[in-house]
Structures are given as C-alpha cells and as structure tokens.
C-alpha cells in the first residue's frame, strides 16, 4: 500500500505542475482528488498495521530478562 501511496503522490505532483504550467483549474482539482485519495490510502494502511490491544503486553508489567 505504501507503493500505491507514493505513486498517488507522484501523480498529484505531476498534476500540480501541469495545472501551474497551463493555468487550468481542472488539473488543480485533479491534483486535489488524487492527493485526498492518497491520504485515505495511507490512513487505511496505517490503521491496518496497528496491533490489536489483545496482542500488546499489559502496561504495568515489564518484560522479563
């Protein structure tokens, strides 16, 4: 998912440069849409990588050596 997020960021940057070069608002809106989509993918990826609470050790116990 990280590769997809990086690809969306690259597409968003390309659309931003294109919109600045041409002065077109359509390309700017495309950049916004792609960047929001990339942020959603990154958020979903980060939330899915979190460990559930059951797998975490209790906070008051220390690891034994």
C-alpha positions as CSV (number, residue, x, y, z in Angstrom):
1,X,0.0,0.0,0.0
2,X,2.9,2.3,0.6
3,X,3.9,2.0,-3.1
4,X,0.4,2.9,-4.1
5,X,0.6,6.0,-1.8
6,X,3.9,7.0,-3.3
7,X,2.5,6.6,-6.8
8,X,-0.5,8.7,-6.0
9,X,1.8,11.4,-4.5
10,X,3.8,11.4,-7.7
11,X,0.7,11.7,-9.9
12,X,-0.6,14.5,-7.6
13,X,2.7,16.4,-8.0
14,X,2.6,16.0,-11.8
15,X,-1.0,17.3,-11.9
16,X,0.0,20.2,-9.7
17,X,2.9,21.1,-12.0
18,X,0.6,20.7,-15.1
19,X,-2.0,22.9,-13.5
20,X,0.5,25.6,-12.7
21,X,2.0,25.4,-16.2
22,X,-1.3,25.6,-18.1
23,X,-3.3,27.7,-15.6
24,X,-6.1,25.2,-15.7
25,X,-8.3,24.7,-12.7
26,X,-9.4,21.3,-13.9
27,X,-5.9,19.9,-13.4
28,X,-5.7,21.5,-10.0
29,X,-8.9,19.8,-8.9
30,X,-7.5,16.5,-10.3
31,X,-4.4,17.1,-8.1
32,X,-6.7,17.6,-5.0
33,X,-8.7,14.5,-5.7
34,X,-5.6,12.4,-6.2
35,X,-3.9,13.7,-3.0
36,X,-7.0,13.1,-0.9
37,X,-7.2,9.6,-2.3
38,X,-3.5,9.1,-1.4
39,X,-4.1,10.3,2.1
40,X,-7.1,7.9,2.6
41,X,-5.0,5.0,1.3
42,X,-2.2,6.0,3.7
43,X,-4.6,6.3,6.7
44,X,-6.1,2.9,5.9
45,X,-2.7,1.3,5.6
46,X,-1.5,2.9,8.9
47,X,-4.7,1.7,10.8
48,X,-4.4,-1.8,9.4
49,X,-0.8,-2.1,10.5
50,X,-1.6,-1.4,14.2
51,X,-1.6,-4.3,16.5
52,X,-4.8,-5.2,18.3
53,X,-5.0,-4.4,22.0
54,X,-5.0,-8.2,22.9
55,X,-1.5,-8.7,21.4
56,X,0.1,-5.9,23.4
57,X,1.5,-6.7,26.9
58,X,-0.1,-5.0,29.9
59,X,1.3,-1.6,30.6
60,X,2.1,-2.3,34.3
61,X,4.2,-5.4,33.6
62,X,7.8,-5.2,32.4
63,X,9.5,-7.7,30.1
64,X,11.4,-10.4,31.9
65,X,15.0,-11.0,31.1
